[in-house]
Amino acid sequence: MEEIVRLKQTMLDATHELISGCRFCVQIASDSDDRTPVHCVKYSGCAIPVQTNVATCLSCQEYKKSLPAKPVR
């Protein structure tokens, strides 16, 4: 059971790292058992964020626009 909790927290930390530069995600809950940990203003249409799950957050792919470009070899 402890391993599952650790895995959930690792996944949440990885998601946080990925979307940290997203201009729509304003907060990520630190509770790994939260089903909707991401607070996002993209889906609300206003300045008040709605809570979304990680899959919805990552599927919009806005976070990719803020990642540094990979060098071309």
C-alpha positions as CSV (number, residue, x, y, z in Angstrom):
1,M,0.0,0.0,0.0
2,E,2.8,2.4,0.8
3,E,4.3,1.7,-2.6
4,I,1.1,2.8,-4.3
5,V,1.0,6.1,-2.3
6,R,4.6,6.7,-3.3
7,L,3.9,6.0,-6.9
8,K,0.9,8.4,-6.9
9,Q,3.0,11.1,-5.4
10,T,5.8,10.6,-7.9
11,M,3.2,10.9,-10.8
12,L,1.8,14.1,-9.2
13,D,5.3,15.5,-8.9
14,A,6.1,14.7,-12.5
15,T,2.9,16.3,-13.6
16,H,3.7,19.4,-11.6
17,E,7.1,19.6,-13.2
18,L,5.6,19.3,-16.7
19,I,2.9,21.9,-16.3
20,S,4.8,24.3,-14.1
21,G,5.1,26.7,-17.0
22,C,1.6,26.5,-18.3
23,R,-0.1,29.8,-18.4
24,F,-3.5,28.3,-17.6
25,C,-2.7,26.1,-14.6
26,V,-2.7,28.2,-11.5
27,Q,-2.3,25.6,-8.8
28,I,-1.8,21.9,-8.2
29,A,-3.0,20.3,-5.0
30,S,-0.3,18.4,-3.1
31,D,-2.7,15.6,-2.0
32,S,-2.0,12.6,-4.2
33,D,-5.4,11.2,-3.5
34,D,-7.2,14.2,-4.9
35,R,-9.0,13.2,-8.1
36,T,-8.9,16.7,-9.6
37,P,-5.7,18.3,-8.3
38,V,-5.1,20.8,-11.1
39,H,-6.7,24.3,-10.9
40,C,-7.0,25.5,-14.5
41,V,-8.5,28.7,-16.0
42,K,-8.6,27.5,-19.6
43,Y,-11.7,25.4,-19.1
44,S,-13.5,27.9,-16.9
45,G,-13.4,30.7,-19.5
46,C,-12.8,33.3,-16.8
47,A,-10.3,34.1,-14.0
48,I,-11.8,31.6,-11.6
49,P,-10.1,28.3,-12.1
50,V,-11.9,24.9,-12.3
51,Q,-10.4,21.7,-10.9
52,T,-9.5,19.2,-13.5
53,N,-7.9,15.8,-13.4
54,V,-4.3,15.1,-14.6
55,A,-5.4,13.4,-17.8
56,T,-7.5,16.4,-18.9
57,C,-4.7,18.8,-18.0
58,L,-2.0,17.0,-19.9
59,S,-4.3,16.3,-22.9
60,C,-4.7,20.1,-23.7
61,Q,-0.9,20.2,-24.2
62,E,-0.6,23.9,-23.4
63,Y,2.3,23.1,-21.2
64,K,4.3,22.1,-24.3
65,K,4.2,25.7,-25.5
66,S,6.3,26.8,-22.5
67,L,8.9,24.1,-22.7
68,P,12.4,25.1,-24.0
69,A,13.0,24.0,-27.5
70,K,15.3,21.0,-28.0
71,P,18.6,21.8,-29.8
72,V,18.7,20.6,-33.4
73,R,21.7,18.3,-34.2
